[in-house]
Amino acid sequence: MYRLALAALGAGLLCGQSSQSPQELLKEAVTFHQQGKLEDAIRDYDLFLDLYPDAAEVRSNLGAALVATGRYARAIDEYKLALLKNSTPKLHLNLALAYYKTEDFRDAIAELEIVHGVDKDNAQATLLLADSYVRMGENKKAIDLLTPLYDAGQQDQGLVYVFGTALARDGQADRAQTVINPLLSGPDTAEKHMLMGTTKFGARDYTNALTELKQAEEMNPELPEVNSYYAQALFASGETEASRKIFEKELARNPNDFQSNVHLGLMLRQEEKYDEAMKYLKTALASRPGDVAVRYQIALVKMAQGKDDPARDELERIVAEAPTFTEAHVSLSIIYFRQKRKEDGNRERAIVQKLNAERQSEQPGAKLTDKTEKPQAQP
């Protein structure tokens, strides 16, 4: 695992720091690393790199030791420096793992896509990439990535879990159920209840979703996203105050959790606490740049603050990108009428009527179930 990378190194002494030659120092560092004496290994790697800063393999080893001690930020810096000297799939994967550990899934995806591009058979990189897509809400990308593997018979537990989760979160509840059925006969775990809970949530079966997610949270409160999904199920069930406490609990563990920031921002907007709402919404947008739902909430805050011009500009961008986003058209029509742009307001109103008619024709008798985005509730 650890290469000595001694070729072409001089035999001079580390003056003033150690009586060992560079070769001896590096050999000792690797030995410490293999023995799990990580602080000693880090010290020796640092001493060596003071003399030979371009030794990419040694810097990669240092990054691995730093990750093992939980110092992810510095490990990321070391991997980046190593990549400047030797860009290899292994180094990109190591950097991706460090990003993944810090729940920086956007940067993890960038590195993992590089690895997957040159080594599509790397199972670890593929599964991590799919899971990172799911964490970023890009469920269709995860499904596209894993479907060929699943169909080809690669159905190990990790792949099935991520694939089933992506399907459930994409609203494909029946297909998700088929995929995860083999997992249900195994031991009773928090992960199993989490997967069942998200599947039920995707099917809008919030009562059963709450039962599963509550059990998952009780079994392992540190399970990634368990508090977030439990809170979402509470929120969807109308238990707003109970959901607030769970969202806050999730943010105490992971301040960048997307759904927790979005929902708290939405609740605070509805309570007319606009400055507080904006803080949460901007955090959510930073983790998923360009997300139209978050940008819409930010535009609503600006509308409520009387900042119609910037709100209008954002809503115009949103409807251009997402022309079937009915609520955005509703809010845009309101601004146009406020600004006495009757022709534009009537155009947006006509679009809303057309979209509503299309929706009703596709789902006769269907009622709007999302309590957070009813057009009549908008300012």
C-alpha positions as CSV (number, residue, x, y, z in Angstrom):
1,M,0.0,0.0,0.0
2,Y,2.8,2.4,0.8
3,R,5.6,3.0,-1.6
4,L,8.9,4.2,-0.5
5,A,9.5,6.3,-3.6
6,L,13.2,6.5,-2.9
7,A,14.4,6.7,-6.5
8,A,16.6,9.7,-7.3
9,L,16.6,10.9,-3.7
10,G,19.9,12.2,-2.2
11,A,21.6,10.7,0.7
12,G,22.1,13.9,2.7
13,L,21.1,14.3,6.3
14,L,18.1,16.3,7.6
15,C,20.2,18.9,9.2
16,G,18.9,20.2,12.5
17,Q,15.9,17.9,12.4
18,S,17.1,14.3,12.4
19,S,20.2,12.2,12.3
20,Q,18.5,9.9,9.8
21,S,19.0,9.9,6.1
22,P,15.9,10.7,4.0
23,Q,15.7,7.0,3.0
24,E,15.7,5.9,6.6
25,L,13.2,8.5,7.7
26,L,10.8,7.6,4.9
27,K,11.1,3.9,5.7
28,E,10.4,4.6,9.3
29,A,7.4,6.7,8.4
30,V,5.9,3.9,6.3
31,T,6.5,1.4,9.1
32,F,4.8,3.7,11.6
33,H,1.9,4.1,9.2
34,Q,1.5,0.3,8.7
35,Q,1.7,-0.2,12.5
36,G,-1.1,2.3,13.1
37,K,1.3,4.8,14.8
38,L,-0.2,7.6,12.8
39,E,1.1,10.7,14.7
40,D,4.6,9.3,14.4
41,A,4.1,8.6,10.7
42,I,2.7,12.1,10.1
43,R,5.7,13.7,11.8
44,D,8.2,11.7,9.6
45,Y,6.3,12.3,6.4
46,D,6.3,16.1,7.2
47,L,10.1,16.0,7.8
48,F,10.7,14.2,4.6
49,L,8.5,16.5,2.6
50,D,10.3,19.5,3.9
51,L,13.2,18.3,1.8
52,Y,11.4,16.7,-1.1
53,P,8.0,18.6,-1.5
54,D,7.5,17.1,-5.0
55,A,7.3,13.5,-3.8
56,A,3.7,12.9,-4.8
57,E,3.5,9.3,-3.4
58,V,4.8,10.4,0.0
59,R,2.3,13.3,0.1
60,S,-0.5,10.8,-0.8
61,N,0.6,8.6,2.1
62,L,0.6,11.7,4.4
63,G,-3.0,12.4,3.2
64,A,-4.0,8.9,4.0
65,A,-2.6,9.2,7.5
66,L,-4.4,12.5,8.0
67,V,-7.7,11.0,6.9
68,A,-7.2,8.2,9.4
69,T,-6.9,10.7,12.2
70,G,-9.9,12.7,11.1
71,R,-8.0,15.7,9.8
72,Y,-9.8,15.8,6.5
73,A,-9.2,19.5,5.6
74,R,-5.5,19.1,5.7
75,A,-5.6,15.7,3.9
76,I,-7.5,17.4,1.1
77,D,-4.8,20.0,0.8
78,E,-2.1,17.3,0.7
79,Y,-3.9,15.3,-2.0
80,K,-4.4,18.4,-4.1
81,L,-0.6,19.1,-3.9
82,A,0.1,15.5,-4.8
83,L,-2.2,15.8,-7.9
84,L,-0.3,18.8,-9.1
85,K,2.8,16.5,-9.5
86,N,1.1,13.2,-10.4
87,S,-2.5,13.1,-11.6
88,T,-3.5,9.5,-11.2
89,P,-7.0,7.8,-10.7
90,K,-5.8,6.5,-7.3
91,L,-5.0,10.1,-6.1
92,H,-8.3,11.4,-7.4
93,L,-10.1,8.6,-5.6
94,N,-8.3,9.4,-2.4
95,L,-9.2,13.0,-2.7
96,A,-12.8,12.0,-3.4
97,L,-12.9,9.9,-0.3
98,A,-11.7,12.8,1.8
99,Y,-14.4,15.0,0.4
100,Y,-17.0,12.3,0.9
101,K,-16.0,12.0,4.6
102,T,-16.6,15.7,5.1
103,E,-20.0,15.3,3.3
104,D,-18.8,17.6,0.5
105,F,-20.5,15.5,-2.1
106,R,-20.3,18.1,-4.9
107,D,-16.5,18.1,-4.9
108,A,-16.5,14.3,-4.3
109,I,-18.6,13.9,-7.4
110,A,-16.1,15.9,-9.5
111,E,-13.2,13.7,-8.5
112,L,-15.2,10.4,-8.8
113,E,-16.4,11.3,-12.3
114,I,-12.7,11.6,-13.3
115,V,-12.0,8.2,-11.8
116,H,-15.1,6.6,-13.4
117,G,-14.2,8.2,-16.8
118,V,-10.9,6.3,-17.0
119,D,-11.8,3.2,-14.9
120,K,-15.5,2.2,-15.3
121,D,-14.7,-1.2,-13.6
122,N,-13.7,0.5,-10.3
123,A,-16.5,-0.8,-8.1
124,Q,-15.6,1.4,-5.2
125,A,-15.6,4.6,-7.3
126,T,-18.8,3.7,-9.0
127,L,-20.7,3.0,-5.8
128,L,-19.4,6.1,-4.1
129,L,-20.3,8.2,-7.1
130,A,-23.8,6.8,-7.2
131,D,-24.2,7.4,-3.4
132,S,-22.9,11.0,-3.8
133,Y,-25.4,11.6,-6.6
134,V,-28.2,10.4,-4.2
135,R,-26.9,12.7,-1.4
136,M,-27.1,15.6,-3.8
137,G,-30.6,14.8,-4.9
138,E,-29.5,13.7,-8.4
139,N,-31.3,10.4,-8.2
140,K,-31.7,9.8,-11.9
141,K,-28.0,10.0,-12.4
142,A,-27.5,7.3,-9.7
143,I,-30.2,5.2,-11.3
144,D,-28.6,5.5,-14.8
145,L,-25.2,4.6,-13.3
146,L,-26.3,1.5,-11.4
147,T,-29.0,0.1,-13.6
148,P,-26.6,-1.7,-16.0
149,L,-24.7,-3.2,-13.1
150,Y,-27.9,-4.4,-11.3
151,D,-29.3,-5.8,-14.6
152,A,-26.0,-7.6,-15.2
153,G,-26.4,-9.4,-11.8
154,Q,-24.2,-7.3,-9.6
155,Q,-26.5,-7.2,-6.7
156,D,-24.3,-7.0,-3.6
157,Q,-25.8,-5.4,-0.5
158,G,-24.1,-2.0,-1.0
159,L,-25.2,-1.6,-4.6
160,V,-28.8,-2.8,-3.8
161,Y,-29.0,-0.3,-0.9
162,V,-27.9,2.7,-3.0
163,F,-29.9,1.7,-6.1
164,G,-33.0,1.1,-4.0
165,T,-32.6,4.4,-2.2
166,A,-32.2,6.2,-5.5
167,L,-35.3,4.6,-6.9
168,A,-37.3,5.4,-3.8
169,R,-36.3,9.0,-3.7
170,D,-37.1,9.3,-7.4
171,G,-40.6,8.3,-6.6
172,Q,-40.3,4.8,-8.2
173,A,-41.7,3.1,-5.1
174,D,-42.8,-0.2,-6.8
175,R,-39.5,-0.7,-8.5
176,A,-37.6,0.3,-5.4
177,Q,-39.6,-2.3,-3.4
178,T,-38.7,-5.0,-5.9
179,V,-35.0,-4.1,-5.7
180,I,-34.8,-4.0,-1.9
181,N,-36.9,-7.1,-1.2
182,P,-33.8,-9.3,-0.8
183,L,-32.5,-7.0,1.9
184,L,-35.6,-7.4,4.0
185,S,-34.9,-11.0,4.9
186,G,-31.6,-10.1,6.5
187,P,-30.9,-8.9,10.1
188,D,-33.0,-6.1,11.6
189,T,-30.8,-2.9,11.1
190,A,-31.2,0.8,11.1
191,E,-30.2,0.8,7.4
192,K,-33.1,-1.5,6.6
193,H,-35.7,0.7,8.3
194,M,-34.1,3.7,6.7
195,L,-34.5,2.2,3.3
196,M,-38.1,1.1,3.9
197,G,-38.9,4.5,5.3
198,T,-37.6,6.4,2.3
199,T,-39.4,4.0,0.0
200,K,-42.7,4.7,1.9
201,F,-41.9,8.4,1.9
202,G,-41.3,8.3,-1.9
203,A,-44.8,6.7,-2.3
204,R,-46.3,9.5,0.0
205,D,-47.2,6.8,2.6
206,Y,-46.2,9.2,5.4
207,T,-47.8,7.2,8.2
208,N,-45.7,4.0,7.5
209,A,-42.7,6.1,6.6
210,L,-42.8,7.7,10.0
211,T,-42.9,4.3,11.7
212,E,-39.9,3.0,9.7
213,L,-37.8,6.2,10.0
214,K,-38.5,6.6,13.7
215,Q,-37.2,3.0,14.3
216,A,-34.2,3.8,12.2
217,E,-33.5,6.9,14.2
218,E,-33.8,5.1,17.5
219,M,-31.5,2.3,16.4
220,N,-28.8,4.6,15.0
221,P,-29.4,8.4,15.4
222,E,-26.0,9.0,13.6
223,L,-27.1,7.3,10.4
224,P,-26.7,9.8,7.6
225,E,-29.9,11.7,6.7
226,V,-32.1,9.6,9.1
227,N,-33.1,12.7,11.1
228,S,-33.6,14.7,7.9
229,Y,-36.0,12.1,6.4
230,Y,-37.8,11.6,9.7
231,A,-38.3,15.3,10.0
232,Q,-39.5,15.5,6.3
233,A,-42.1,12.8,7.0
234,L,-43.3,14.7,10.1
235,F,-43.5,17.9,8.1
236,A,-45.4,16.2,5.3
237,S,-47.8,14.8,8.0
238,G,-48.5,18.3,9.2
239,E,-46.4,17.9,12.4
240,T,-44.5,21.1,11.8
241,E,-43.2,21.9,15.2
242,A,-42.1,18.3,15.8
243,S,-40.3,18.4,12.4
244,R,-38.5,21.6,13.3
245,K,-36.8,20.0,16.3
246,I,-35.6,17.1,14.2
247,F,-34.3,19.3,11.4
248,E,-32.4,21.3,14.0
249,K,-31.0,18.1,15.4
250,E,-29.8,17.0,12.0
251,L,-28.1,20.4,11.4
252,A,-26.3,20.0,14.7
253,R,-24.7,16.9,13.2
254,N,-24.4,18.2,9.6
255,P,-24.8,22.0,9.2
256,N,-25.0,21.6,5.4
257,D,-27.8,19.1,5.2
258,F,-29.9,20.3,2.3
259,Q,-33.4,19.3,3.3
260,S,-33.0,20.6,6.8
261,N,-31.9,24.0,5.6
262,V,-34.6,24.2,3.0
263,H,-37.4,23.3,5.4
264,L,-36.3,25.5,8.2
265,G,-35.9,28.4,5.7
266,L,-39.4,27.7,4.5
267,M,-40.9,27.6,8.0
268,L,-39.1,30.8,8.9
269,R,-40.3,32.5,5.8
270,Q,-43.9,31.6,6.6
271,E,-43.4,33.0,10.1
272,E,-42.1,36.3,8.4
273,K,-38.6,35.9,9.9
274,Y,-37.1,36.8,6.6
275,D,-33.4,37.4,7.6
276,E,-33.2,34.1,9.5
277,A,-35.0,32.3,6.6
278,M,-32.5,33.7,4.1
279,K,-29.5,32.3,6.1
280,Y,-30.9,28.7,5.9
281,L,-31.9,29.1,2.3
282,K,-28.5,30.4,1.2
283,T,-26.8,27.5,3.0
284,A,-29.0,25.1,1.1
285,L,-28.2,26.8,-2.2
286,A,-24.5,26.7,-1.5
287,S,-24.7,22.9,-1.2
288,R,-26.8,22.6,-4.4
289,P,-26.1,25.5,-6.6
290,G,-28.8,26.3,-9.1
291,D,-31.5,24.4,-7.3
292,V,-34.7,26.0,-8.6
293,A,-36.8,25.1,-5.6
294,V,-34.4,26.9,-3.2
295,R,-34.1,29.8,-5.6
296,Y,-37.9,30.0,-5.6
297,Q,-38.0,30.2,-1.9
298,I,-35.4,33.0,-1.9
299,A,-37.4,34.9,-4.5
300,L,-40.5,34.6,-2.2
301,V,-38.5,36.0,0.7
302,K,-37.4,39.0,-1.5
303,M,-41.1,39.5,-2.6
304,A,-42.2,39.6,1.1
305,Q,-39.4,42.1,1.8
306,G,-40.7,44.4,-1.0
307,K,-37.7,43.6,-3.2
308,D,-39.8,43.0,-6.3
309,D,-37.2,43.8,-8.9
310,P,-34.6,41.2,-7.8
311,A,-37.4,38.7,-7.1
312,R,-38.9,39.2,-10.6
313,D,-35.5,38.7,-12.2
314,E,-35.0,35.4,-10.3
315,L,-38.5,34.2,-11.1
316,E,-38.0,35.0,-14.8
317,R,-34.8,32.9,-14.8
318,I,-36.6,30.1,-13.0
319,V,-39.6,29.8,-15.4
320,A,-37.2,29.9,-18.3
321,E,-35.3,26.9,-16.8
322,A,-38.4,25.1,-15.5
323,P,-41.3,26.2,-17.6
324,T,-43.8,23.8,-15.9
325,F,-43.0,25.2,-12.4
326,T,-46.6,26.5,-11.8
327,E,-46.0,28.2,-8.5
328,A,-43.2,30.3,-10.0
329,H,-45.5,31.5,-12.7
330,V,-48.1,32.4,-10.1
331,S,-45.6,34.5,-8.1
332,L,-44.2,36.1,-11.2
333,S,-47.7,37.1,-12.3
334,I,-48.3,38.7,-8.9
335,I,-45.1,40.9,-9.3
336,Y,-46.1,41.9,-12.8
337,F,-49.5,43.1,-11.6
338,R,-47.8,44.9,-8.7
339,Q,-45.6,46.7,-11.2
340,K,-48.6,47.5,-13.4
341,R,-47.3,45.2,-16.2
342,K,-50.8,43.9,-17.0
343,E,-50.0,42.3,-20.3
344,D,-47.1,40.3,-18.7
345,G,-49.3,39.4,-15.7
346,N,-52.1,38.1,-17.9
347,R,-49.6,36.1,-19.9
348,E,-48.3,34.4,-16.8
349,R,-51.9,33.8,-15.5
350,A,-52.8,32.1,-18.8
351,I,-49.7,29.9,-18.4
352,V,-50.8,28.9,-14.9
353,Q,-54.3,28.1,-16.2
354,K,-52.9,26.0,-19.0
355,L,-50.5,24.1,-16.7
356,N,-53.3,23.4,-14.2
357,A,-55.6,22.2,-17.0
358,E,-52.9,19.8,-18.2
359,R,-52.3,18.5,-14.8
360,Q,-56.0,17.8,-14.2
361,S,-56.3,16.1,-17.5
362,E,-53.4,13.8,-16.7
363,Q,-54.7,13.0,-13.2
364,P,-58.5,13.5,-13.1
365,G,-59.7,14.4,-9.6
366,A,-56.2,14.9,-8.3
367,K,-55.7,17.5,-5.6
368,L,-52.6,19.5,-4.7
369,T,-51.1,17.7,-1.7
370,D,-48.0,19.7,-1.1
371,K,-49.0,22.0,1.8
372,T,-46.0,24.2,1.3
373,E,-46.5,25.5,-2.2
374,K,-50.2,26.2,-2.7
375,P,-50.5,29.1,-5.1
376,Q,-53.1,30.9,-3.0
377,A,-50.7,30.8,-0.1
378,Q,-48.0,32.9,-1.8
379,P,-47.6,36.5,-1.0
